[in-house]
Amino acid sequence: MKRASGSFVRLDIVGIDPRFFEICKQNNQTVVQSRGRDRRLVSSEESSASNMEPIDPALASIPKDQLPLYVKIVSITIDFERAYGRGVEIRIFERSPNKFLNSFLRRKESSEILNPTFYVNGVKVYTGIPNSFSQLDEAIDKSIGSKDQAIK
């Protein structure tokens, strides 16, 4: 059953820089579009930031230790969009809209460590960086239920 807003599933990621995420996502789309249809696409592990040549000079603004993590998160969100279909909305927040939670998180973590929290339709499903989309999908199944239940 479709919602009036048109989106079935909303994935919110709190704790990463939205600008860095967009730079990596645009760079990833450029790499994918530049490859021919006959060529095999490179997986996220094979295209790690260490052997990736920056296509966009904005990539240089991302700290080198965080670049592979952003690339991994982008790869996971792309897989999420493919798995859950066109009705996916992905939102990225540097901080939680909850002011109390922000003050708690600032004391707990340093700003250099990426420890994002993933929410699906407002339900917290994973904290940290999943190794793959499969790990995030399993966490979604445990927290919400199957994909079919999450979209209804």
Number of C-alpha atoms within 10 A of each C-alpha: 6 10 11 7 7 11 14 19 23 19 21 21 25 20 22 20 17 16 14 19 20 14 19 25 19 15 18 19 11 13 14 14 10 9 12 9 9 6 7 9 13 12 10 17 12 11 16 16 20 11 8 11 10 12 13 12 8 13 17 11 10 17 11 12 13 15 20 20 18 23 23 24 24 20 20 22 20 16 16 19 17 11 13 16 12 12 16 19 15 15 12 19 17 14 19 17 10 8 10 9 11 15 12 10 16 11 9 9 11 10 12 9 11 17 16 22 18 24 19 19 16 11 14 17 20 20 16 11 18 18 12 16 18 13 14 20 21 15 18 21 15 11 16 16 13 13 14 8 9 17 17 10
